[in-house]
Amino acid sequence: MNKEEVLTKQTSQTLQGFDDNDIGDDHLFTGLETPMKADAFKLSDQEKKERIAILFEEIMDVMGLDLTDDSLKGTPKRVAKMYIDEIFSGLNPQNKPKIALFDNKYQYNQMLVEKNITFYSNCEHHFVPIIGKAHVAYISSGKVIGLSKLNRIVQYFAKRPQVQERLTNQIAEELKAILKTDDVAVIIDAKHLCVSSRGIKDESSATVTTFYGGQFNTPEKIAELQNYLKD
C-alpha cells in the first residue's frame, strides 16, 4: 500500500458501510448544525480572503492555467471575495439578519405564506450551485415578523455549503425560535447542479423537502398550504 492509499484509508470515514466518497454523492447530512471547526473565526474575514486567494491561485496553477493572462490574474482575489463576502457569508454569525417582532394588532390568526423566495446555495459535497425557491408559512402566536425578514432568513442559511434537508430544517427551527411558535412550515424546491452538470447528469429532476410543524402537521393544513402554492 503506497503513501496515498494509506492516507486515504486513514482519512476515510464510514457510515453504515459507506465511505466518505460514497456519501459525497448522496444526499446525506450529519446534523442540524452546519459542520464548523471550533476555531472557525480565529482568522478575520480579510485574513481568510488573503489565504483563500493564495490557495486558489495554487489550484489554478496546478490545473495549468496561465495566471499572467489579463483575464485570469485577478481571479484568485475575486473568488476569495466572493466566497467570504457573498456566497458563503452565511457561515459568519455576524451576518445573521437582525429580526424585530411586532404585535399582531390586526388579530390575523390564519396562516401567512411567503412563497417563491428565490435562493442560491452551494452543495457541500462538490461546491456547485443549488438553485431553488423556498415557501415559508407561519401562524402568529401573538407576534408577526416583517415580510422581508422571511426572505433574509432564507438567504442567510442558504449562503453556506449546504444540503437541502439541513437548509429546510435550519430555516424552520430559526423561525420557530424567533416567532415562539411551532406553527411553521417550510417547503424548498430546488435543482442541484451536482446532479445536472456532473455525475448522473440529469437536467430535468428537482428535489423537494418539507418541514411541517404544529398546526401545519395535519392533512387539512397541508392541503390548504399546498393550495396557496399553486400557480
Buried (B, 14 or more C-beta within 10 A) or exposed (E): EEEEEEEBEEEEEEEEEBEEEBBBBEBBBEEEEBEEEEEEBEEEBEEBBEEBBEEBBEEBEEEEBEEEEEEEBEBBBEBBBBBBEEBBBBBBEEBEBEBEBEEEEEEEEEBBBBBEBEBBBBBBBBEBBBBBBBBBBBBBBEBBBEEEBBBBBBBBBBBBBBBBBBBBBBBBBBBBEBBEBBBBBBBBBBBBBBBBBEEEEEEEEBBEBBBBBBBBEEEEBBEBBEEEBEE
